[in-house]
């Protein structure tokens, strides 16, 4: 598992983020404090506190392409 910290502060960023992660078949979770949601769920993401950084947990070992795609959201 790999993780990276991102920031999603606008609805347009959330939409772009979800469209990126949906292209990948492996499981991707978002963790904010004690809450964990599926990164492919727009409603789940909006249930998080988006004013704070969010940890992306990628459940795959070969995910360099996804990490590259997520650089635009890194905090």
C-alpha positions in Angstrom: 0.0 0.0 0.0 1.2 3.5 -0.8 -0.2 6.8 0.4 0.0 10.4 -0.5 -1.5 13.6 1.0 -3.7 15.7 -1.2 -6.0 18.7 -1.0 -9.4 18.9 -2.6 -11.0 22.3 -1.9 -13.3 22.9 -4.8 -16.1 20.8 -6.3 -14.4 20.9 -9.7 -11.2 19.4 -8.1 -13.3 16.6 -6.6 -14.9 15.8 -9.9 -11.5 15.8 -11.7 -10.0 13.6 -8.9 -12.9 11.0 -9.2 -12.6 10.8 -12.9 -8.9 10.1 -12.6 -9.1 7.4 -9.9 -12.0 5.6 -11.7 -9.6 4.7 -14.5 -7.7 2.4 -12.1 -8.9 -1.1 -11.1 -7.3 -1.3 -7.7 -8.8 -0.1 -4.5 -8.2 3.5 -3.5 -9.4 5.0 -0.2 -9.4 8.5 1.3 -8.7 8.9 5.0 -9.5 12.0 7.0 -9.0 11.7 10.7 -10.9 8.5 11.6 -13.1 8.5 8.5 -12.3 6.3 5.5 -14.3 6.5 2.2 -13.9 5.0 -1.3 -12.0 7.4 -3.4 -14.2 6.6 -6.4 -17.3 7.9 -4.6 -18.2 11.6 -5.1 -20.7 11.5 -2.2 -18.2 9.8 0.1 -15.6 12.5 -0.7 -18.1 15.3 0.1 -18.8 13.7 3.5 -15.2 14.4 4.5 -13.8 17.7 5.9 -12.3 19.1 2.6 -10.8 22.1 4.4 -8.0 19.8 5.7 -5.5 17.6 3.8 -6.7 14.1 2.9 -4.6 10.9 2.8 -5.0 8.8 -0.3 -4.3 5.1 0.4 -3.6 3.1 -2.7 -3.9 -0.7 -2.3 -1.5 -1.7 -5.0 2.2 -1.9 -5.3 2.6 -0.8 -8.9 0.8 2.5 -8.9 3.3 5.0 -10.2 1.0 6.1 -13.0 -1.7 7.0 -10.6 0.8 8.8 -8.3 1.8 10.9 -11.3 -1.8 11.7 -12.2 -2.4 12.8 -8.6 0.5 15.3 -8.4 -1.8 18.1 -9.3 -3.7 17.6 -6.0 -0.7 17.2 -3.7 -0.6 19.6 -0.8 
